[in-house]
């Protein structure tokens, strides 16, 4: 008997919307599940040469290329396994795969593979605040490890650069991607809630389409720092 294809859940939303935390909770709660992140392929993505013009002209996702990401996703869909190009961790085989992405069903190569799309439509001002705080903490932690002191000038320069890009084109990119992803998703989450509340809503929407672990089987995840 042919094994059923892996059931793929896509989490869509802008940076800072909470995708990673929801991904961890889902993988922890669903039996025989694994995950992969769009950002793990950052160094392999092929963006249009003029991203600003691309965004201004409507974010045509047919102009975005990421051959390895979609090849790996197709292999995992078939029940195979791949190596995460960032962490080098073996991913799969699994009955359920949780994928973190921006695009939902709007990217044709992704649309044919995913079975259920959750769109985290969190207000963009909340997302950018979370992203900036996360970046500041990341830079400070790295500085402490490398030199024992925080380079505040580097932090200021990073925040200035990120905010400039955000105002110039990144906000429009997120807005366009999230609006169209939400229009074709299976579940849209719009409230600012704790990740556990998102998990509860996703669990209710998915029902018995996946096999949920018994409460005593679910590991207690450490609190987010």
N, C-alpha and C positions, 0 to 999 in steps of 0.2 A: 504494500500500500504506500502510495506517495505521501511523504510528510507534508503537512500544510506549511505554506509560507509563513515566515516570521511576521507577527503582527507588529506594525510600526506606529508608534505614537510620536507625533512631532509637536514640540513646544516652540511656539513662535512668539516673538516680542522683542522690543528694543533692548539694548544693553542697559542693565540696571532694573529690568522688570521683574526679576526673580526667577528666571528660567532655570538657572543652575541649582538653586535650592529645591525647586519643585522636582527637577530631574532626579536628584539624590533621594528624595522622599519616595518617588514612584518606584525607582529601582529597588529600594529597600522594602517596599510593600508588595510588589508583584513577584510571584513565583517564576523562576527560570527567566529572568530578565537581565538585560545588559543595556549599555548606553554608549552614545558617541556624540561629540559636540562639533558643531560647525567651526568653532574657533580653533579646534585641534588641527585644522587644515589651513590655517591662516597663511602659512608660507607657501601653500600650493594653489591658493585661489588665483584666478586670472580676472582682475577687474578691468573695466574699460580704461583706456589710457588717460582720458580726461574725466575723472569722476564727477567733478563739479558740473560739467556740461551734461553728463549722463543723468545726473539727478534732475537738473533743470529741464531736461527733455522728457522726463516722466519715468525714469528707472525701468528701462526695458530689460527685463531679466534674461531675455534670450542673448543679451550681450555679455552676461556674466558666465564665466567658465570655471569649473572645478572638477576636471575629469576624475581625479583619484577619489574625491569625496563621493561622487555618485557611483563610481565603480564599486567602491567598498560598500556603500549602502545597498546596492543591488546584490552583492555577494551575501551580505547579512540577511537580506530579504529571502534569499534562497535557502537559508539555514546554514550558511558557511561561516567562516571566521576570517578576520582581518587583523592587521597590526595597526594600532593607533599611531599615526605618524609623529605625534607630539610626545606622548608618554611612553610609546613603544609597548604598551600593554596589549595583550591578545584580547580581542573583542569577539564574542560569540563562540559557538553557536548558542542561540537563545530563542525561546518561543515568543518573547516580547522584546522589542528594541525601542528605547526612548531616545529620540534625536532632538538635540537643541539646535535651533536654526532661526533665521529671521523671516523666512519666506513663506512658510506654510505650503499651500497648494499652488502658489503663484509661479513657482519655478517648475517648468514642465518636467524636468528630470526627477524632481522630488515628488510631484503630484502623482505620478504613476506608481510610486512605491509606498506612500504613506496611507494608513488606514483610518487614522483619527488625528485631528489637528486641534490642539488647545492654543488659543491666542490670549496672551497676557496683555490686554490693552490698558496698561497702567498709564496715568497722566505723565507726559514727557518731562515735566518739570521735576517730578519725583524721581524718574529714572536718571536724569542727568545729575541730580544731587547725590543719589546713591553711587553713581559711577565716579564722580569726582572724589567723594569720600573714600571709595575703595582704592582709587589710584593713589591718593595721598598716603593712605595707610601702607599700600604696597611699596611705594618708593621709600617711605620712612623705614619700613622693616628691612628692605634691602640695604639701605645706607647703614643701619645699625649693625647688620651682619658683616658688611664689608669694611667699614671704617670705625664703627663704634659711635658715630655721631650723624645727625640728620643734616643733609644738605638742603636747607630751606630755599635757597635760590633755585635749585633744580626743580623743586616742587612747584614754586611759583611759575617758572617757565613752562612746565608741563601743563599746569592748569590754564595758563594764558593761551597756549597753543591749542589745547583741546577745545576751550570755549570759543576761540576764533573759528575753528573748523566747524564747530557745532552751529554757530550762527550763520556761517557762510553756506553750508550745504548738508551737514549731517542731520540736523533736525528735519529738514525736508525729506531726506532719505528714509529716516525712521518713520515719519508720518505717512509717507506714501506706501512703504512696505507693510506697515501695521494696518493701515486702513484696508488695503486690498486683501491682506491675509485674513483679517477679521470677517470680511464679506464671504469667505469660502471655508470658514472653520466649522468644527463640530461643537466647540464649546468656547465661549468668549468670557474671560474673567476681567471685570472692569473695576472692581473694588480694591482698595488698598488694604490687604489683609495679611495675616501671618501665613507663611508657607503651609502650615498644617491645615489651615482653612481651605487653601487652594487644593490641597490633596483630597480633602473631604468632598469638594465639589467635582473634582475629576473622577474620583471613585464612584460617586453617584451617577455621573454621566456615562461612564464606561460599563458599569454594572458587571455582568458575567461574561463580557467579551474577553476578559483576561482572568487569570486565576490569582486571586488575592491570597496572601499568606495569612494564616491564623494569627491572631494578636500575639500569642506567645512566641511566634516565629519571627516577628518583626524586631530587628535590632534597634536599640535606642541610639540615635545619632547624637553626636556632640553638638552643643549649642553653637551657632554661628558666632564667631568672634567679631 
